[in-house]
Amino acid sequence: MKQTETASSAFHRLRVVLVETSRPGNIGSVARAMKTMGFSDLVLVNPRFEGACEHEEAVAFASGAQDILSSARVVGSMAEALEGINFTAAVSARLREFSPPVVTPREFAGQLAGAAELRAALIFGNERFGLPNEIVEPCNVLVNIPANPDYSSLNLAQAAQVLVYECRMAALDGQRAASPVGFHGEAASAAQIEGMYEHLEQALVDVGFLDANNPRKLMPRLKRMFARAGLETEEVNILRGIARQMQARSRKD
């Protein structure tokens, strides 16, 4: 079945982000998984070896998906990796105390296929250590593959294959399930949301609500709350306006 190649197609709105990957073969295998399912946007954040996209093992494991490797971007930060993205999904087998909402691969795929304004990133961590909390907590969702609890071990490429397969099936099936985050306006980008968090945190410090030297778990809780809301650009602007007023009042006092 031929996929629909339009600007709003899920095939053009999904990015795969690999963070600090250790094995060149895994990068090649992920590129192969992406190409077999019709996706092409691959970004590598600080791979743990030089020449990640040209490495002999990566090319061998790509097995015909060298075009995905050659067009992949290598960046030095998550901010760069998420440029243009307004919906972030951390992929992890490990649930966190302050996790964003947890969804299955099929639920994530339905969200992507059902909301043409979403520009989504699937974020995969290092093979051994996974993703750190500081990357997971600001995400909109955490994708957890419901594997056999007695043996839930999937390698990086296998996990990526599961996710891009579900995204392909949702796109081809034409699912138009309403996104549970309820977007009506333009979804805020990852950079806009991160900037809002920094602004809000500083405002909370300025008014004395947050102790910068003993922050405890306030900001992770707020990030989890806002992740459930699915913020739009205008809503981020409103929250930053509130933060500015808080700061202005604190200076007067």
Secondary structure, 3 states (H helix, E strand, C coil): CCCCCCCCCHHHHEEEEEECCCCHHHHHHHHHHHHHHCCCEEEEECCCCCCCCCCHHHHHHHCCCHHHHHHCEEECCHHHHCCCCCEEEEECCCCCCCCCCEECHHHHHHHHHHCCCCCEEEEECECCCECCHHHHCCCCEEECCCCCCCCCCCCHHHHHHHHHHHHHHHHHCCCCCCCCCCCCCCECCHHHHHHHHHHHHHHHHHCCCCCCCCCCCHHHHHHHHHHHHCCEHHHHHHHHHHHHHHHHHHHHC
